[in-house]
Structures are given as structure tokens and as C-alpha cells.
Amino acid sequence: MDYTTFSVRIESDVKKQFDSFCEAVGMNASTAFNMFVRAVLRERRLPFDITTEVDPFYSESNMAHLKKVIADAKAGINMHEHELLEVEDE
């Protein structure tokens, strides 16, 4: 089998983290990169989703709502009491 070199530019701290991860799972960066390339070729797509959508939890409207709920709780307003229910193990 013929081999070639593939050079990639990456931030040095990111490379250090990646090298540490690879070592922790028993491989090196070259093996991990080869696994990535083979997965792309096998699946004919990137082996993870790429999206411009933001996690709904962190959406602007949800964050605004959470900030209001926290402010209300700190002010002691819009609070509701609920009866606690006990559930017995079967």
C-alpha cells in the first residue's frame, strides 16, 4: 500500500488537546485522522452533523425567558406552590 503525507494547520493548543484525547483512547492523531477519512468515504458524508441552528436551549428567546424567571424568583414574584407527591417503589 502506498502512503502519502497530509498536512493540516491547527491551533497548537487544540492539537495538544487532540493528542491527549487520542492517547487516552489508545491511538495517535494519524490513526484518528485515517478513521475520519475512511468514515467520510464509507458514508459519503461527514460523520457528524453540521448546522447553523443554535441549540434551542440557548436560543435568544429561551435565554430571555430564563433570565425573567430567575429575576422573578429573586424578587419573589410569579412563584407558584406545588404539592409534593410521594411515589412508592413497587
C-alpha positions in Angstrom: 0.0 0.0 0.0 1.3 3.4 -1.0 1.2 6.2 1.7 1.4 10.0 1.4 1.6 12.8 3.9 -1.4 15.1 4.6 -0.6 18.4 6.3 -3.2 20.3 8.3 -2.8 23.7 10.1 -4.4 23.7 13.5 -4.1 25.8 16.7 -1.3 24.4 18.9 -3.5 24.2 22.0 -6.2 22.4 20.0 -3.6 19.9 18.7 -2.3 19.3 22.3 -5.9 18.5 23.4 -6.5 16.3 20.5 -3.2 14.4 21.0 -4.1 13.9 24.7 -7.6 12.6 23.7 -6.1 10.2 21.2 -3.5 8.9 23.7 -6.3 8.4 26.2 -8.2 6.2 23.8 -5.1 4.3 22.7 -4.3 5.8 19.3 -2.4 8.7 17.7 -3.6 11.6 15.7 -2.7 9.9 12.4 -4.8 6.9 13.2 -7.8 9.1 14.3 -7.5 11.2 11.1 -7.4 8.0 9.0 -10.5 6.8 10.8 -12.2 10.1 10.0 -11.3 10.0 6.3 -12.4 6.4 5.9 -15.7 7.2 7.6 -16.3 10.1 5.2 -15.5 7.8 2.2 -17.7 5.0 3.6 -20.7 7.1 4.5 -20.2 9.6 1.6 -20.8 12.4 4.1 -19.1 14.0 7.1 -19.7 11.6 10.0 -21.3 14.3 12.1 -24.0 16.9 11.6 -23.1 20.5 10.6 -25.8 23.0 11.2 -26.3 26.8 11.6 -29.1 26.1 14.1 -28.4 27.0 17.7 -29.3 24.6 20.4 -32.9 25.6 21.3 -32.0 25.8 25.0 -29.6 28.6 24.2 -31.9 30.5 21.8 -32.3 34.2 22.4 -36.0 33.8 23.3 -35.4 31.0 25.8 -32.4 32.8 27.4 -34.6 35.9 27.8 -37.3 33.8 29.4 -34.9 32.1 31.8 -33.5 35.5 32.8 -37.0 36.7 33.6 -37.8 33.6 35.6 -34.6 34.0 37.6 -35.3 37.7 38.2 -38.9 36.9 39.3 -37.7 34.2 41.6 -35.1 36.5 43.2 -37.9 39.1 43.6 -40.3 36.5 45.0 -42.9 37.2 42.3 -44.8 34.9 39.9 -44.0 32.0 42.2 -46.3 29.0 42.5 -46.5 26.4 45.2 -46.9 22.8 44.3 -47.9 19.9 46.4 -45.1 17.3 46.6 -46.2 13.8 45.7 -44.6 10.7 47.2 -44.2 7.7 44.9 -43.8 4.3 46.5 -41.5 1.8 44.9 -43.3 -1.3 43.7 
